[in-house]
């Protein structure tokens, strides 16, 4: 994966820099994106008005043909500034990687363009990171989650088989694929700089590499509502996703061997935490 953002547009955000940058991968999302960004702005005004202007959205236009980028720019407001990045490499993983590598905030997140996960998850994620987690991920598979889906029995069985496979690659994480994840910024940029998975299984590689660095991952329940219009095709992308897991397993084993063989440098810690993230949360 070599995609880099070709263009940055929109507002620059708060003078001191955004507290949280939220990456939204988008392929032909002109119809669903407005609802998501409006809901985010409404939630922000009601739940965390003190974050106004300090939460910046980066919409990564993944070679859309429906005017997604123009729609995103029109939705930028002082309360929720929106920037647009262009990622020509196809694939959700490629788009998220391009967005994460363009961030600079102490906290970075990525969420799905459909807004399926309630934005209340931001409050929970930030609290987990304040308490010491390096990554906070929404989950539809832990106690307390509320999931409203219209999936077929075939898709549900496929999802169960997929979770069985991911459990062998990412320890103690029950739902790797929920599209809501928040990271300490330095960790996110370090992890994504090394990822290679362009397709829908990229989350597994990201979480696996984070664990290899010693990251603490907090998984918490969310409210998730299936939103019509997904570009995920179970018949086509499902097979590809399982094939990607085999490649990810090889990459993670190789990374683990390289880490074990590398000489230990006492001056370098495998995971860099910065006090600035905690300061930003309290601001």
C-alpha positions as CSV (number, residue, x, y, z in Angstrom):
1,X,0.0,0.0,0.0
2,X,1.5,3.3,-1.1
3,X,-1.4,5.6,-1.2
4,X,-0.8,9.1,0.1
5,X,-3.4,11.9,0.3
6,X,-3.2,14.0,-3.0
7,X,-5.2,16.9,-1.8
8,X,-6.3,18.5,1.4
9,X,-9.2,20.8,1.5
10,X,-11.6,22.4,4.0
11,X,-11.1,24.1,7.3
12,X,-7.9,23.9,9.4
13,X,-9.8,23.6,12.7
14,X,-8.9,25.0,16.1
15,X,-5.9,27.3,16.4
16,X,-4.2,24.9,18.9
17,X,-4.9,22.0,16.6
18,X,-7.7,19.5,16.8
19,X,-8.0,17.3,19.8
20,X,-9.4,14.4,17.8
21,X,-9.1,13.8,14.1
22,X,-11.7,11.4,12.7
23,X,-10.9,9.6,9.5
24,X,-14.0,8.6,7.4
25,X,-13.2,6.3,4.4
26,X,-15.7,7.0,1.6
27,X,-16.4,5.3,-1.7
28,X,-19.5,6.7,-3.4
29,X,-21.0,7.9,-0.1
30,X,-22.7,11.1,-1.3
31,X,-26.0,9.8,-0.1
32,X,-25.1,8.5,3.3
33,X,-22.4,10.9,4.4
34,X,-24.6,14.0,5.0
35,X,-26.7,12.1,7.6
36,X,-23.6,10.9,9.4
37,X,-21.9,14.3,9.6
38,X,-25.1,16.0,10.7
39,X,-25.6,13.4,13.4
40,X,-22.0,13.9,14.5
41,X,-22.5,17.7,14.7
42,X,-25.8,17.3,16.6
43,X,-24.2,14.8,19.1
44,X,-21.2,17.1,19.6
45,X,-23.4,20.1,20.4
46,X,-25.5,18.2,22.9
47,X,-22.9,16.0,24.6
48,X,-19.6,17.8,24.3
49,X,-19.9,21.4,23.2
50,X,-16.5,22.0,24.7
51,X,-15.1,19.9,21.9
52,X,-16.6,22.2,19.2
53,X,-13.9,23.0,16.6
54,X,-11.5,20.6,18.2
55,X,-12.9,17.5,16.5
56,X,-11.9,17.5,12.9
57,X,-13.2,15.1,10.2
58,X,-11.0,13.9,7.4
59,X,-13.1,12.3,4.6
60,X,-10.9,10.1,2.5
61,X,-12.5,10.0,-1.0
62,X,-11.6,6.5,-2.3
63,X,-11.9,7.3,-6.1
64,X,-15.7,8.0,-5.8
65,X,-17.7,8.8,-8.9
66,X,-20.8,10.3,-7.3
67,X,-19.4,13.7,-6.0
68,X,-18.6,12.4,-2.5
69,X,-15.7,14.9,-2.1
70,X,-17.9,17.9,-3.1
71,X,-20.6,16.8,-0.6
72,X,-18.1,16.5,2.2
73,X,-16.7,19.9,1.6
74,X,-20.1,21.5,1.7
75,X,-20.8,19.9,5.0
76,X,-17.8,21.5,6.7
77,X,-18.8,23.8,9.6
78,X,-16.8,25.7,12.3
79,X,-18.2,23.3,14.8
80,X,-17.1,20.2,12.8
81,X,-14.5,21.2,10.3
82,X,-14.3,18.7,7.4
83,X,-11.2,18.2,5.2
84,X,-11.0,16.0,2.1
85,X,-8.2,13.7,1.1
86,X,-8.0,11.7,-2.1
87,X,-6.8,8.1,-2.1
88,X,-6.6,6.6,-5.6
89,X,-5.7,3.1,-4.3
90,X,-8.9,1.1,-4.1
91,X,-10.0,-0.5,-0.8
92,X,-11.2,0.6,2.6
93,X,-7.9,-0.3,4.3
94,X,-6.0,1.8,1.8
95,X,-8.3,4.8,2.4
96,X,-8.1,4.5,6.2
97,X,-4.3,4.2,6.0
98,X,-4.0,7.4,3.9
99,X,-6.2,9.3,6.3
100,X,-4.4,8.1,9.5
101,X,-1.0,9.0,8.0
102,X,-2.3,12.5,7.3
103,X,-3.3,13.1,10.9
104,X,-1.3,15.0,13.5
105,X,-3.7,15.0,16.5
106,X,-3.0,13.4,19.9
107,X,-6.1,11.2,19.4
108,X,-7.2,9.8,16.0
109,X,-10.2,7.7,15.1
110,X,-11.8,6.1,12.1
111,X,-15.5,5.6,11.7
112,X,-17.7,4.2,8.9
113,X,-19.3,6.7,6.5
114,X,-22.8,5.2,7.3
115,X,-22.7,6.3,10.9
116,X,-23.9,2.9,12.0
117,X,-22.2,3.2,15.4
118,X,-23.8,5.7,17.8
119,X,-21.5,8.7,18.4
120,X,-21.9,8.2,22.1
121,X,-19.0,5.8,21.6
122,X,-16.7,8.8,21.5
123,X,-17.3,9.6,25.1
124,X,-16.6,6.0,26.1
125,X,-13.5,5.7,23.9
126,X,-12.0,8.9,25.3
127,X,-12.6,7.7,28.8
128,X,-10.9,4.4,28.2
129,X,-7.9,6.2,26.8
130,X,-7.8,8.6,29.7
131,X,-7.7,5.5,32.0
132,X,-4.6,4.2,30.1
133,X,-5.8,2.3,27.0
134,X,-3.8,2.9,23.8
135,X,-6.7,1.8,21.6
136,X,-10.4,1.9,22.3
137,X,-12.7,-0.1,19.9
138,X,-16.4,-0.3,19.7
139,X,-17.8,-3.8,19.8
140,X,-21.0,-5.5,18.8
141,X,-20.0,-8.7,20.5
142,X,-19.5,-7.8,24.2
143,X,-22.1,-7.6,26.9
144,X,-24.1,-4.4,26.8
145,X,-24.0,-3.8,23.0
146,X,-27.2,-3.1,21.1
147,X,-27.2,-4.3,17.5
148,X,-30.0,-3.8,15.0
149,X,-29.2,-5.6,11.8
150,X,-31.0,-7.0,8.8
151,X,-28.4,-9.5,7.8
152,X,-29.2,-12.9,6.3
153,X,-28.6,-16.2,8.0
154,X,-25.8,-16.9,5.5
155,X,-24.1,-13.6,6.4
156,X,-24.4,-14.2,10.1
157,X,-22.8,-17.7,9.7
158,X,-20.0,-16.2,7.6
159,X,-19.4,-13.5,10.3
160,X,-19.2,-16.1,13.0
161,X,-16.6,-18.1,11.0
162,X,-14.7,-14.9,10.4
163,X,-14.6,-14.0,14.1
164,X,-13.4,-17.6,14.8
165,X,-10.4,-16.9,12.5
166,X,-9.6,-13.4,13.8
167,X,-9.6,-14.7,17.4
168,X,-6.5,-16.6,16.4
169,X,-4.7,-13.5,15.1
170,X,-5.8,-10.8,17.6
171,X,-6.0,-12.0,21.2
172,X,-8.8,-11.0,23.5
173,X,-10.7,-9.0,20.9
174,X,-14.2,-10.3,20.0
175,X,-15.2,-7.9,17.3
176,X,-12.4,-6.7,15.1
177,X,-14.6,-5.3,12.3
178,X,-16.9,-2.8,14.0
179,X,-16.2,0.5,12.2
180,X,-15.4,2.6,15.3
181,X,-11.8,2.8,16.7
182,X,-9.9,5.4,18.5
183,X,-6.1,5.4,19.0
184,X,-3.4,7.5,20.6
185,X,-2.2,9.4,17.6
186,X,1.5,8.5,17.7
187,X,0.6,4.8,18.0
188,X,-1.9,4.9,15.1
189,X,0.6,6.6,12.8
190,X,3.3,4.1,13.7
191,X,1.1,1.1,13.2
192,X,-0.5,2.2,9.9
193,X,2.9,3.1,8.4
194,X,3.6,-0.6,8.5
195,X,0.2,-2.0,7.3
196,X,-0.3,-3.5,3.9
197,X,-3.9,-4.8,3.8
198,X,-6.0,-2.6,1.4
199,X,-9.3,-4.5,1.8
200,X,-12.0,-5.0,4.4
201,X,-9.8,-7.1,6.7
202,X,-7.3,-4.3,7.4
203,X,-8.6,-3.9,10.9
204,X,-7.2,-7.3,11.8
205,X,-3.7,-6.4,10.7
206,X,-3.9,-3.0,12.5
207,X,-5.0,-4.5,15.8
208,X,-2.4,-7.4,15.5
209,X,0.4,-5.0,14.8
210,X,-0.7,-2.8,17.7
211,X,-0.6,-5.8,20.0
212,X,2.9,-6.7,18.8
213,X,4.0,-3.2,20.0
214,X,2.5,-3.9,23.4
215,X,-0.6,-1.7,23.0
216,X,-3.4,-2.0,25.5
217,X,-6.8,-2.5,23.6
218,X,-10.0,-1.7,25.3
219,X,-13.2,-3.2,23.7
220,X,-16.5,-1.6,24.8
221,X,-20.1,-2.1,23.9
222,X,-21.8,0.2,21.4
223,X,-25.2,0.8,19.8
224,X,-25.0,-0.2,16.2
225,X,-27.7,0.1,13.5
226,X,-27.4,-1.5,10.1
227,X,-27.7,1.3,7.5
228,X,-28.8,0.4,3.9
229,X,-26.3,1.1,1.1
230,X,-23.2,-0.8,2.1
231,X,-20.7,-1.5,-0.6
232,X,-19.7,-4.8,1.1
233,X,-20.9,-7.7,-1.0
234,X,-20.8,-10.9,1.1
235,X,-20.4,-13.1,-2.0
236,X,-17.5,-11.2,-3.5
237,X,-15.8,-9.4,-0.6
238,X,-16.5,-12.3,1.9
239,X,-14.2,-14.7,0.1
240,X,-11.6,-11.9,-0.4
241,X,-11.7,-11.1,3.4
242,X,-10.9,-14.7,4.4
243,X,-8.1,-14.8,1.8
244,X,-6.7,-11.6,3.3
245,X,-6.7,-13.2,6.8
246,X,-4.2,-15.8,5.5
247,X,-1.9,-13.1,4.3
248,X,-2.3,-11.1,7.5
249,X,-1.3,-14.2,9.5
250,X,1.9,-14.5,7.5
251,X,2.7,-10.8,7.9
252,X,2.1,-10.8,11.7
253,X,4.3,-13.9,12.1
254,X,7.0,-12.3,10.1
255,X,6.8,-9.1,12.1
256,X,6.9,-11.0,15.4
257,X,10.0,-12.9,14.2
258,X,11.7,-9.6,13.2
259,X,10.9,-8.0,16.5
260,X,12.3,-11.0,18.4
261,X,15.5,-11.0,16.4
262,X,16.1,-7.3,16.6
263,X,18.6,-6.1,19.2
264,X,17.1,-4.4,22.2
265,X,17.8,-0.6,22.4
266,X,17.2,0.5,26.0
267,X,16.7,4.1,24.9
268,X,13.7,3.2,22.7
269,X,10.3,1.9,24.1
270,X,8.2,-0.2,21.8
271,X,5.1,2.0,22.5
272,X,5.4,5.7,22.8
273,X,2.8,7.4,25.0
274,X,2.6,11.2,25.2
275,X,1.3,13.2,28.1
276,X,-0.1,15.7,25.6
277,X,-3.0,13.3,24.9
278,X,-4.1,13.4,28.5
279,X,-3.7,17.2,28.7
280,X,-5.8,17.6,25.5
281,X,-8.6,15.5,27.1
282,X,-8.7,17.7,30.1
283,X,-8.7,20.9,28.1
